[in-house]
Amino acid sequence: MKTGAIVYITGVENLGAEFNLEHAVKRLDLNADRVEVVSKDIGHFDVMDAWWMLIVKGVKSVVCLMAEVIGNSELRLTGRQLRLCG
């Protein structure tokens, strides 16, 4: 069964052009086959859009994790987790 994670980035006015989202998400070391990101500036606009993208790609178990930007270069999970399906 494929697993997926949605990283919801909170508390950011805007992510600068120098922010490397792919690198920051990889450093989170999530145990998921696919990861989608929701933020105001980068990634999906809302959780439903990211969730739909994962479901369409065959993911059966999805969790939504909240993260905040640290130092405009990395992400830190806030500890809140919501299981969406699976």
Secondary structure, DSSP 8 states (H G I E B T S, - for coil): --EEEEEEEES-S---TT--HHHHHHHT----SEEEEE-SSSSBSSHHHHHHHHHHTT--EEEEEEEEEETTTEEEEEEEEEEEE-
